[in-house]
Amino acid sequence: MKSWLLTAAIALIAGFAGAAAWDHSGLAPDRTRDALMAEPEMLPEAMAELQRRDMMERIEPMRAELETPFPGAVMGNPDGNITLVEFTDYACGFCRSSLADVNSLIAANPDLRVVVREYPILSDGSVEAARMALAAAQQGRYEAFHNAMFAADGLSTATIEAAAQQAGVDLQQARAAIDTGMLDDQLQNNVFLARNLGLTGTPAWIVGDQVLNGAVGEETLSEAIAEARDS
């Protein structure tokens, strides 16, 4: 019974009124309404399934681009067969608090590749730090800078450069890369991807066919990773 209720509920939610929807379910409108009234818990289930399918349709055409990191902007196993994509901003307190979750997931999942997409939407300091992060990635120092930047006290040129030095970044080389403007193309592309996915804030996560918003915690991310591994 659940299969035809799901079909009918999805048709109702999507606004597909009319004979075609009822022909597909094999039910008359009155019977469909009665069925949904008898089992109203099917409606949120159907809505969740509809949202999942909608998100899957958004993710799939851009999956290869989403899961291909800016060279060096990857943590965990760069050759891992499970990919977690994170959109992050160094001015985001929730991103900062999620760092421990990400590091725990990396430790617990040797096959996990974490593709980090700099999404500096909160402040001018966010943009400056994101540029330095990409410059660090070019030097193979991304993860060290990422951790140092989130441990820093505030976002200023001084704290950003201090984090870079702590991570072993050649500042002269990094500044030269930033000055070319080439790193801004990557940041703009990340904005494009985020908008096409309907992301409105940070952190945001993509794993398998799921998009998770906010500091959802290690357990939720771990469950999503397990589902992606099993699919």
Steps between C-alpha positions, in 0.01 A plus 500: 500500500786736567611511138177639359452736795847634434419551133178680583662716768782602272246593235312712753811670634635577154163635394440242233122500522299330234421168347858406411609486862199295605534266203857430605400422857189311396289700746220747474566838667259428786663167575846659494387770742347241729817294492717796588265599780519145635882500486606868517854402601554409135477866395824621666667179386394575143615860531841387623529260209402773256764732646760222482425439133509871424839534666632192322400657169693814596809318619546245223575737207767677705629206705830470316571871543386501862720207593809623312694718742701808425847343477612428853179614675419155630530330837497137603586245233538686167438170320210392722192353335253683727484876455366752748476852359498788748417863425668706769577855615777588747275760663237234571488385862303189404770410246761542773308273736459240222874468442538247782219294346674498162834401650331218695328376185831500313661298779212250504466462121825426315310507169359850557599791280388842622477758222488843659344784303581846621171693516587837659163671539517654846769767491789657311728309734335179382601580144859583596530176699345295218752639253784409733353151545509441124851639480595258779339217303725579205797444730364177648429670833122518488402280794763657725375850415135396533557374854719797597253754361208356697718506812590866446350783699304702245542580131750770419792519262730440796319188628461360148869539423592361844290190429666467160847523655401245766390268216832539321368709213747707298334840544679666211389228263147506646466876463617478139235237424230708668605814313444333163127477576493141378381367837190718483378294204482196729313696767250624244452146372428382855232770528350377173490139624351602834224702335412216266467270798287754684750539784442807713762471772795315645594238575325298233581140413447280197554127523344251262156635412459697823543867579526584869490856629659631816709349777316169488754313710729203457227237542280640222796538265618149583158358419494686168847370415390144581195537274717630217739208547215250484327651198 
